[in-house]
Every structure is written in structure tokens, then in C-alpha cells.
Amino acid sequence: MLFLIYINDITKVSSFHTTLFADDINLYVSNSSFNVFQTTVNLELCKIDHWLRANKLSLNYNKTYFMLLNSRKHNPASFKVIINNHNISPEDNLKYLGVLLDNKLSWKPYVQKVKTQLSRACGILSKYKHYTTLPVLEVVYHSLIHPYLNYSILNWGRASNATIQRLKNFTVRLSLQWTFIFEN
């Protein structure tokens, strides 16, 4: 709590839209001009870096990344982000509060992650069924499967129909397996 109070005014330092969560800071900015955008990002990051130094905080450059969303007109490789003479690496996919975002906001990597987690959870359920009761299996389901289907669904639920359809098809196959698990 003290740390959050300590860094709370970082949101006033620059024109970035800022989201704070624990010790993570996410900065957002947009501009229709690619050149103005790059200049703005680097100038505003200088302000953030100055604030960090003034408050005796450091930035882990190895864990700092940027992502350009929907940069169709320009080559993202030409976009340079520099903080305190350190080049910041661009990424096509970034994890944000447990959600895997891609630079096209297609949600394909996140849906794939959900499918992988659901497969693992089903494997655990199928093994547990031999050793426990149905109420315990329901608790395991609500612990290992249900959260992946609900977490941030208002965001990733806006994925294309084709992406969502792949997840729907997958969950139908899993529900058939669950039925088999609970019946046998």
C-alpha cells in the first residue's frame, strides 16, 4: 500500500494514459501521425524516467517492452523507443494482467492459451475422477476451468467469429469429455 501511495503521482508526470497495478505500470498514447507519435512517446518517456530517478526508483530495462497496435501503414521495426539511452524492445504479444494481447487485437494467442489451459485442466479432472467424488470434481472444475472461460471475457469475447468458433468447437469437445468423465 505504501508503494502505491509513493508512486501514485506518476500518472500526472506525462501525457500518457497510465494504468497502475501493483508494481506494473502500463502507458498508453495514440497519434495519427507516425513521426509525431514516435517523438511524443520518447519525450514523454523522458519525463517518466526523470520522475523515477527523482523518486529514487529504477526501471528494469530488460522487462520493459512496447507494442504498437494496428500499425498497418508503417513498419513497426522503424519505430524506436529509447529510455535513458536504452533501446526498448518491440513485442507482437504482451501479457497484461494475465491476458495475452497481440498487436492486431485478434485474440488468437489468448484463445490458444485458454485452450491449452482447458486441456490441462481436463486431464487433471479425468485423473481425479477415479479418486474423489462429484462434489470435489465440481470444486476442481470451478478452480481450474471456469476462471479461464470467464476472465476478461468482455474483452477477448470481441474476437472475430472464426477465433471464437475455434474456442466454441474446442469447448464442445471438452464438454463431451466431461460428460464421459462424470458418467464413468
Buried (B, 14 or more C-beta within 10 A) or exposed (E): EEEEEEBEEBBEBBEBEBEBEEEEBEBEBEEEEBEEBBEBBBEBBBBBBEBBEEEEEEBEBEEBBBBBEEBEEEEBEEBEBEBEEEEBEBBEBBEBEEBBBBBEBBBBBBBBBBBEBBEEBBEBBBEBBEEEEEEEBEEBBEEBBEEBEEBBEEBBEEBEEEBBEBBEEBBEEBEEBBEEBEEE
